[in-house]
């Protein structure tokens, strides 16, 4: 078995496990929670904790496009390296945004026509896969790019893939004091449900390592994945 980075799923969720405020791309916790009295007061704690996570961060192109990466003004160079899984959501501006902000930027794609292929930027690297293989992706990140620990902040569909393939080592969740609801609202883990007891091994069994009561009715739960 090849070596891969230690992974931590780190996200902000509602009490009912939702990672968005609804099923529309217009709705987003980063934009919406600051509007909600009783939620906005403690929101800063999530972002403060986020700044202490790993020096490698894994994101999805869809989520990044949703929050406006393709239009946002560029930020100065930082110390965090970013990995983005994307086929059709990042535009040239989005790729350049990450190249200017990240120490190292790695795009993972199955699209041979992704605009990143036509951009000759020193710190932009591409992992091309005919079919997305998260295990292979993590192995390449470790062996080629020296990524030993990485924080995962992707959406529910990708999180389900990582879960089923046993690629989570830790789960670190900040819970906001809000109930969102909605069958189609993105949650921490979405994707395909198991339909047989034969697939129970695909569940993620967790051991609680820390339960922290934050200010303004927020919680932080840290788990180790043990099965």
C-alpha positions as CSV (number, residue, x, y, z in Angstrom):
1,X,0.0,0.0,0.0
2,X,1.4,3.4,-1.0
3,X,1.7,6.2,1.4
4,X,-0.7,9.1,1.4
5,X,-1.3,12.2,3.5
6,X,-3.1,12.3,6.8
7,X,-6.5,13.7,6.0
8,X,-8.9,15.8,8.1
9,X,-12.4,16.7,7.0
10,X,-13.0,20.2,8.4
11,X,-16.3,22.0,7.8
12,X,-18.9,24.3,9.3
13,X,-22.3,22.6,9.6
14,X,-25.7,23.4,11.0
15,X,-27.0,21.2,13.9
16,X,-28.8,19.1,11.3
17,X,-25.6,18.6,9.3
18,X,-26.2,21.0,6.4
19,X,-23.2,22.8,4.9
20,X,-25.3,25.3,2.9
21,X,-28.4,27.3,3.7
22,X,-30.4,25.8,0.9
23,X,-30.4,24.0,-2.5
24,X,-29.6,27.1,-4.7
25,X,-26.1,28.2,-5.6
26,X,-27.3,31.7,-4.5
27,X,-27.4,30.4,-1.0
28,X,-24.1,29.9,0.9
29,X,-23.1,29.9,4.6
30,X,-20.3,32.4,4.1
31,X,-22.7,34.9,2.7
32,X,-25.8,34.0,4.7
33,X,-24.7,33.2,8.2
34,X,-23.5,36.8,8.8
35,X,-27.1,37.9,8.1
36,X,-28.6,35.8,10.9
37,X,-28.9,37.2,14.4
38,X,-28.0,34.5,16.8
39,X,-25.6,32.8,14.3
40,X,-23.4,35.7,13.1
41,X,-22.2,36.5,16.6
42,X,-20.1,33.3,17.0
43,X,-19.2,32.8,13.3
44,X,-15.8,34.3,13.6
45,X,-14.6,31.3,15.7
46,X,-14.9,29.0,12.7
47,X,-12.7,31.2,10.6
48,X,-10.2,31.6,13.4
49,X,-10.0,27.8,13.7
50,X,-9.7,27.4,9.9
51,X,-6.5,29.5,10.0
52,X,-4.9,26.9,12.2
53,X,-5.6,23.9,9.9
54,X,-3.0,22.1,7.7
55,X,-0.7,23.9,5.2
56,X,-2.4,21.9,2.4
57,X,-6.0,22.4,1.7
58,X,-8.3,20.4,-0.6
59,X,-11.3,22.0,-2.3
60,X,-13.7,21.5,-5.2
61,X,-13.9,23.7,-8.2
62,X,-17.7,23.9,-7.9
63,X,-17.6,25.3,-4.4
64,X,-14.9,27.7,-5.3
65,X,-16.8,29.0,-8.3
66,X,-19.9,29.3,-6.1
67,X,-18.1,31.7,-3.7
68,X,-16.8,33.8,-6.6
69,X,-13.2,32.7,-7.2
70,X,-13.6,33.4,-10.9
71,X,-14.2,37.1,-10.2
72,X,-12.5,37.9,-6.9
73,X,-9.5,40.2,-6.8
74,X,-6.2,38.5,-6.4
75,X,-4.7,38.1,-2.9
76,X,-1.0,38.2,-1.9
77,X,1.0,35.1,-1.8
78,X,0.4,32.9,1.3
79,X,2.0,29.9,2.9
80,X,-0.8,27.4,2.2
81,X,-0.8,25.1,-0.8
82,X,-4.1,24.4,-2.4
83,X,-5.5,21.3,-4.3
84,X,-8.6,21.8,-6.3
85,X,-10.6,19.0,-7.9
86,X,-12.3,20.5,-11.0
87,X,-13.4,19.7,-14.5
88,X,-15.5,22.7,-15.7
89,X,-15.9,25.3,-12.9
90,X,-12.6,27.1,-12.7
91,X,-12.0,29.7,-15.3
92,X,-8.6,31.3,-16.2
93,X,-9.1,33.9,-13.6
94,X,-9.8,31.3,-10.9
95,X,-6.7,29.4,-11.8
96,X,-4.6,32.5,-11.7
97,X,-6.3,33.5,-8.4
98,X,-5.0,30.3,-6.8
99,X,-1.6,30.6,-8.4
100,X,-1.0,34.0,-6.9
101,X,-2.4,33.1,-3.4
102,X,-1.0,29.6,-3.0
103,X,2.5,28.4,-2.2
104,X,1.8,25.5,-4.6
105,X,-1.4,25.0,-6.6
106,X,-2.4,21.6,-7.8
107,X,-5.4,21.1,-10.1
108,X,-6.9,17.6,-10.3
109,X,-8.9,17.2,-13.5
110,X,-10.4,14.7,-15.9
111,X,-10.9,17.4,-18.5
112,X,-8.1,17.5,-21.1
113,X,-9.4,20.9,-22.3
114,X,-9.3,22.6,-18.9
115,X,-8.0,26.2,-19.3
116,X,-5.2,25.5,-16.8
117,X,-3.4,23.4,-19.5
118,X,-2.9,26.6,-21.6
119,X,-1.5,28.6,-18.7
120,X,2.2,28.6,-18.2
121,X,2.5,29.5,-14.6
122,X,5.4,28.2,-12.5
123,X,3.5,27.1,-9.4
124,X,0.5,25.6,-11.2
125,X,0.6,21.8,-11.4
126,X,-1.9,19.4,-12.9
127,X,-2.8,15.9,-12.0
128,X,-4.7,14.5,-15.0
129,X,-6.9,11.4,-14.5
130,X,-9.1,9.8,-17.1
131,X,-11.3,8.8,-14.3
132,X,-11.1,10.5,-10.9
133,X,-9.2,8.3,-8.4
134,X,-8.9,9.9,-5.0
135,X,-6.5,7.2,-3.7
136,X,-4.1,7.8,-6.6
137,X,-4.5,11.6,-6.2
138,X,-3.5,11.4,-2.5
139,X,-0.5,9.1,-3.3
140,X,0.7,11.6,-5.9
141,X,0.3,14.5,-3.6
142,X,2.4,12.7,-1.0
143,X,5.1,11.3,-3.3
144,X,5.5,14.1,-5.8
145,X,4.6,17.2,-3.9
146,X,5.6,16.3,-0.3
147,X,2.1,16.7,1.1
148,X,2.0,14.9,4.5
149,X,-1.1,16.4,6.0
150,X,-4.1,17.9,4.2
151,X,-7.4,19.5,5.3
152,X,-10.4,18.5,3.2
153,X,-13.1,21.1,2.6
154,X,-15.1,19.7,-0.3
155,X,-18.8,19.3,-0.8
156,X,-21.1,16.4,0.2
157,X,-20.7,14.4,-3.0
158,X,-16.9,14.3,-3.0
159,X,-17.0,13.7,0.8
160,X,-19.1,10.6,0.2
161,X,-16.5,9.2,-2.2
162,X,-13.7,9.8,0.4
163,X,-15.8,8.2,3.1
164,X,-16.6,5.0,1.1
165,X,-13.0,4.6,0.1
166,X,-11.8,5.0,3.7
167,X,-9.8,8.1,3.0
168,X,-10.7,10.2,6.1
169,X,-8.4,10.0,9.1
170,X,-9.9,12.7,11.2
171,X,-13.1,14.7,11.2
172,X,-13.2,18.2,12.7
173,X,-16.6,19.9,12.7
174,X,-17.7,23.3,13.9
175,X,-21.5,23.3,14.5
176,X,-23.4,26.5,14.2
177,X,-26.6,27.0,16.3
178,X,-29.0,26.8,13.4
179,X,-31.4,24.3,11.8
180,X,-31.5,24.5,8.0
181,X,-33.5,21.5,6.8
182,X,-34.4,20.5,3.2
183,X,-34.0,17.2,1.5
184,X,-31.9,18.7,-1.3
185,X,-29.8,21.0,0.9
186,X,-26.1,19.9,0.7
187,X,-25.0,18.1,3.8
188,X,-21.7,17.0,5.3
189,X,-21.9,13.6,3.4
190,X,-24.2,13.3,0.4
191,X,-23.8,11.0,-2.6
192,X,-25.1,7.4,-2.8
193,X,-26.8,5.8,0.2
194,X,-26.0,2.2,1.1
195,X,-28.9,-0.1,0.5
196,X,-27.7,-3.4,2.1
197,X,-26.3,-4.6,5.4
198,X,-23.5,-6.0,3.3
199,X,-22.3,-2.5,2.8
200,X,-22.2,-1.5,6.5
201,X,-18.4,-1.6,6.3
202,X,-18.6,1.5,4.2
203,X,-19.8,3.6,7.1
204,X,-17.3,5.7,9.0
205,X,-16.9,4.8,12.6
206,X,-15.6,7.6,14.8
207,X,-14.0,8.0,18.2
208,X,-14.5,11.3,19.9
209,X,-11.2,13.0,20.8
210,X,-12.4,16.4,21.8
211,X,-15.7,18.2,22.4
212,X,-15.3,21.9,22.8
213,X,-18.1,24.3,23.8
214,X,-17.4,27.6,22.0
215,X,-18.9,31.0,22.5
216,X,-22.4,32.0,21.4
217,X,-23.8,28.4,21.3
218,X,-21.2,27.0,18.8
219,X,-19.6,23.6,19.3
220,X,-16.4,22.0,18.0
221,X,-16.3,18.2,17.7
222,X,-13.0,16.4,16.8
223,X,-13.0,12.7,15.9
224,X,-10.6,10.1,14.8
225,X,-11.9,7.7,12.2
226,X,-11.4,4.2,13.5
227,X,-13.4,2.1,11.1
